[in-house]
Amino acid sequence: MIKDLMYIELKTGYSDDGPAWIGYVKTSKSRKTVYFNDRAFQKRTGYYFNYEDVENGDKYWISGVKKRESNRHWAGRGKIIIDKRAVDWYLKFTGQKELPPNLFEKADIKDMFPTERIKRRLNGEL
């Protein structure tokens, strides 16, 4: 499993302003499955999304973290929840001195990667 910092945005039920996070994820070796916040997402192709929740079918946009506050779509709005553990790295990565309070909200995001539960579900055991 690879552990990375990524941008995750819920698209189902929203346009470009769904709940969004910058947090640590685990991925499969192929990166076709991403685990974050007790959820699992599999790579899919869609007009406005690129991953789908394995358990409920919700659509998400998941990508690497961008340098220039362009994580959200240009038409999107709303604060991005960022894992407190990632703030120092993100500030260094973007060259900022502090997070713009109108764009970000810091939060404790627990590492909850449901790999075993998802493997059982995908194998028809749940």
PyMOL commands that set and color helices and strands:
alter all, ss='L'
color gray80, all
select helices_A, chain A and resi 84-94+115-122
alter helices_A, ss='H'
color red, helices_A
select strands_A, chain A and resi 2-10+20-27+33-36+39-43+51-53+59-64+80-83+104-107
alter strands_A, ss='S'
color yellow, strands_A
deselect
rebuild
show_as cartoon
